[in-house]
Amino acid sequence: MSKILVIGSINMDVVTSTNKLAEPGQTILVDDVQLVPGGKGANAAVAAAKLSADVHFIGAVGDDAFGNDLRNSLERNNINCQYLQTLQCGSGTAIITVNKLTAQNSIMVGQGANAKMQLPQSDKPFAWADILMLQLETPLAINIEAAKRAKANNTLVILDPAPAYEKLPDELYQYCDIISPNETELSLLTGHMTTTIEETTIAAKKLLTLGAKTVIAKMSSNGALLVTEAEATHFPAYKINPVDTTAAGDAFTGCLANELAKHNNAHQAIQTAMGAGALTCTKFGAQTSLPTEQELVAFLASQ
């Protein structure tokens, strides 16, 4: 069984859907508002756990009603929460608006407890894990320390650099084995356009010059791209009818970690991870849309 440690954010998502985003000074009525557990760290953890990985989560919630719900959500998905802290503040909260016509989303995040989380003093979780997954909804200093401790314990480190930064510290590149941005994040990190496969390849190669070892770019409907010093390989996307793209990238990254922990090669892992991301787009919500192992196997068999 894959052993995956996730250090990252956990939020309560307030999700609405609309045919048109509000203009300044305009009020729009929406059909429904849902409260759905989310956060890039928690989403990736649940994505891996639903695929039968053994997942431990390090993060923080607040001492509010959302905090209890978020902890319970992780535990219902069989995620070990012994290192999930409860702090005297509000839990992380995200406001997500989904465009029903395009299935694209916009997200604003109030960090809450995520900004105040601390790593455990013990190195046991880092030594236990096959793979450490990181995101950037928690402080950069936490991510750097976590990646450094993971590498000291020979644990593979995957970084999803979201939300996007214009520049990452050199140390983070040094300790991360795989960086997996989407097109927007890759463009911001490198200053290159990423509207085509060719442009994305150039941007990914630029990321290598900044210190990245392996870049796996998530390209939405254009699929995925693997770039190392030795290769640049494009993987076409699966054909689906998307409903909501929320958590598709988290599903991809969680599945990628699970596949690599099972010692599948990068090409196999990316093909499977794209299936997880695609399936997630066919349902509404974040963690509620993440596929089970059985659903993913059936989907891949149908392609």
C-alpha positions in Angstrom: 0.0 0.0 0.0 1.3 3.5 -0.9 2.3 5.6 2.1 1.7 9.2 1.5 2.2 12.2 3.8 0.3 15.4 2.9 1.2 18.7 4.5 -1.2 21.4 3.4 -4.4 23.4 3.7 -7.8 22.3 4.7 -10.8 24.7 4.0 -14.5 24.8 4.1 -15.5 25.6 0.5 -18.6 27.9 0.1 -19.6 27.0 -3.5 -22.0 28.7 -5.8 -22.8 28.2 -9.5 -24.0 30.8 -12.0 -24.3 31.5 -15.7 -22.6 34.9 -15.4 -20.2 36.4 -12.9 -21.3 39.6 -11.1 -20.1 42.9 -12.4 -18.9 45.6 -9.9 -22.0 46.9 -8.1 -24.2 44.1 -9.4 -26.1 41.5 -7.4 -26.8 38.1 -8.9 -29.1 35.4 -7.5 -27.8 31.9 -7.6 -29.6 28.6 -7.6 -27.8 27.0 -4.6 -25.0 27.5 -2.1 -23.1 24.4 -0.8 -20.7 23.9 2.0 -18.1 21.3 0.8 -14.8 20.3 2.5 -11.9 21.4 0.5 -8.4 23.0 0.5 -5.7 21.9 -1.8 -3.9 19.8 0.8 -7.0 18.1 2.0 -8.3 17.5 -1.5 -5.0 15.8 -2.5 -5.1 13.7 0.6 -8.6 12.5 0.0 -7.8 11.9 -3.7 -5.0 9.5 -2.7 -7.0 7.9 0.1 -9.9 7.1 -2.2 -7.5 5.3 -4.4 -6.5 3.0 -1.4 -3.4 4.8 -0.3 -2.4 5.0 3.3 -2.5 8.8 3.9 -1.4 10.9 6.9 -2.2 14.6 7.0 -0.4 17.4 8.7 -2.3 20.7 8.9 -4.5 22.9 11.1 -8.2 23.7 11.6 -9.8 26.3 13.8 -11.8 25.8 17.0 -15.1 26.5 15.2 -17.9 24.4 13.7 -16.1 24.2 10.4 -13.0 22.7 12.1 -15.0 19.8 13.5 -16.6 19.2 10.2 -13.3 19.3 8.3 -11.6 16.9 10.7 -14.6 14.5 10.5 -14.4 14.6 6.7 -10.8 13.5 6.6 -11.4 10.7 9.1 -14.4 9.5 7.1 -12.0 9.1 4.2 -9.7 6.9 6.4 -7.0 9.6 6.6 -4.8 9.6 9.7 -5.3 12.9 11.5 -3.0 12.5 14.5 -1.0 15.5 13.3 -4.0 17.7 12.5 -3.9 20.7 14.9 -6.9 22.6 16.3 -6.0 26.2 16.8 -7.8 29.1 18.5 -8.8 30.9 15.4 -11.2 30.4 12.4 -10.8 27.5 10.0 -9.7 28.2 6.4 -12.5 29.2 4.1 -12.8 29.4 0.3 -15.4 31.2 -1.7 -15.8 29.3 -5.0 -17.9 30.5 -8.0 -18.4 28.0 -10.8 -19.4 29.2 -14.3 -22.1 26.7 -15.3 -21.5 27.4 -19.0 -17.8 26.7 -19.1 -17.3 24.6 -15.9 -14.4 26.9 -15.0 -14.1 28.4 -11.5 -12.7 31.3 -9.6 -11.6 30.9 -6.0 -10.8 33.3 -3.1 -9.3 31.8 0.1 -9.3 33.0 3.6 -6.3 31.2 5.1 -7.5 31.0 8.8 -5.7 28.2 10.7 -3.7 27.2 7.6 -1.5 30.3 8.0 -0.6 29.3 11.6 0.0 25.6 11.3 3.3 24.1 12.7 5.2 20.9 11.8 5.5 18.2 14.4 8.9 18.0 16.1 9.2 14.3 15.4 10.6 13.1 12.1 8.5 9.9 12.3 5.9 10.9 9.7 8.7 11.9 7.2 10.5 8.7 7.7 7.3 6.7 7.4 6.2 8.1 4.0 7.1 7.0 0.5 6.0 10.4 -0.8 5.5 13.9 0.7 2.9 16.1 -1.1 3.1 19.9 -0.6 1.0 22.9 -1.8 1.4 26.6 -1.2 -1.8 27.4 0.7 0.4 27.1 3.9 3.4 29.2 4.7 6.5 28.9 2.5 8.7 28.4 5.5 6.7 25.4 6.5 7.0 23.9 3.0 10.7 24.4 2.8 11.3 22.8 6.2 9.0 19.9 5.4 10.7 19.3 2.1 14.1 19.4 3.7 13.1 16.9 6.4 11.6 14.6 3.9 14.7 14.5 1.7 16.8 13.8 4.9 14.6 10.7 5.2 14.9 9.7 1.5 11.2 10.6 0.9 10.2 11.7 -2.6 8.7 15.3 -2.6 6.0 16.5 -5.0 5.1 20.2 -4.9 1.9 21.6 -6.4 2.8 25.3 -6.6 -0.6 26.7 -6.0 -1.7 29.4 -5.4 0.7 30.9 -7.9 3.9 32.8 -7.0 6.1 34.8 -9.3 9.2 33.4 -7.7 9.9 30.4 -5.4 12.8 30.2 -3.0 15.8 28.3 -4.4 15.7 26.0 -1.4 12.2 24.7 -2.4 13.5 23.7 -5.9 16.5 22.1 -4.2 14.4 19.8 -2.0 11.5 19.0 -4.4 11.8 16.1 -6.8 8.7 16.9 -8.9 6.9 20.3 -9.4 3.4 20.1 -10.9 2.0 23.5 -11.8 -1.0 24.2 -14.0 -0.6 26.6 -17.0 -1.3 29.7 -15.1 1.1 28.9 -12.3 3.8 27.8 -14.8 3.4 31.1 -16.7 3.7 33.2 -13.5 6.8 31.3 -12.3 8.6 31.6 -15.6 7.3 34.7 -17.3 6.4 32.7 -20.4 3.1 32.3 -22.2 1.5 28.8 -21.8 -1.4 29.0 -24.3 -0.1 26.3 -26.6 1.7 23.0 -26.0 4.8 24.5 -27.6 4.8 27.5 -25.3 4.1 25.3 -22.2 7.1 23.1 -23.2 9.4 26.2 -23.4 8.1 27.5 -20.0 8.6 24.1 -18.4 12.2 24.0 -19.7 12.7 27.4 -18.2 11.5 26.0 -14.8 14.3 23.4 -15.1 16.8 26.3 -15.4 15.4 27.8 -12.2 16.2 24.5 -10.3 13.3 22.2 -10.9 14.3 18.5 -11.5 11.1 17.2 -13.1 8.1 19.3 -14.3 4.7 17.7 -14.8 2.5 20.5 -16.1 -1.3 20.2 -15.8 -2.8 21.6 -19.0 -6.6 21.2 -18.5 -8.2 20.2 -21.8 -4.8 20.0 -23.4 -3.7 17.1 -21.2 -0.4 17.0 -19.4 3.3 17.6 -20.1 6.3 15.8 -18.6 9.6 17.7 -18.9 13.0 16.7 -17.6 16.6 17.3 -18.9 16.1 14.0 -20.9 12.7 14.4 -22.4 9.6 16.5 -23.1 6.5 14.3 -23.6 2.9 15.5 -24.1 -0.1 13.4 -23.0 -3.4 14.2 -24.7 -6.4 14.7 -22.4 -9.3 12.3 -22.1 -12.5 13.4 -23.7 -15.2 14.3 -21.2 -18.2 16.6 -20.6 -17.0 18.8 -17.7 -19.4 20.1 -15.0 -17.0 21.6 -12.5 -13.2 21.7 -12.7 -12.7 22.3 -8.9 -10.2 19.9 -7.4 -9.3 18.4 -10.8 -5.6 19.4 -10.3 -5.7 18.0 -6.7 -7.1 14.7 -8.0 -4.3 14.6 -10.6 -1.6 15.2 -8.0 -3.0 12.8 -5.4 -3.3 10.1 -8.0 0.1 10.8 -9.4 1.6 10.4 -5.9 -0.2 7.1 -5.4 1.0 5.7 -8.7 4.6 6.7 -8.2 4.5 5.3 -4.6 3.5 2.0 -6.2 6.7 2.3 -8.3 4.9 2.8 -11.6 7.0 4.8 -14.1 6.2 8.5 -14.7 4.4 7.9 -18.0 2.0 5.3 -16.5 1.5 7.5 -13.5 0.6 10.6 -15.6 -1.9 8.6 -17.8 -3.7 7.3 -14.7 -3.6 10.7 -12.9 -5.2 12.4 -16.0 -8.0 9.9 -15.6 -8.5 10.9 -12.0 -8.5 14.6 -13.0 -10.9 14.0 -15.8 -13.4 12.1 -13.7 -13.4 14.8 -11.1 -14.5 17.3 -13.7 -17.7 15.3 -14.3 -19.1 16.0 -10.8 -19.9 19.1 -8.8 -17.8 20.0 -5.7 -14.3 19.3 -4.5 -13.8 16.2 -2.3 -17.3 15.0 -3.2 -16.2 14.7 -6.9 -13.0 12.7 -6.3 -13.1 9.2 -7.9 -12.8 5.9 -6.1 -10.3 3.3 -7.2 -13.2 1.3 -8.8 -14.5 4.3 -10.7 -11.0 5.2 -12.0 -10.3 1.6 -13.2 -13.7 1.5 -15.0 -13.1 4.9 -16.6 -9.6 4.0 -17.8 -10.9 0.7 -19.2 -13.5 2.6 -21.3 -10.9 4.8 -23.0 
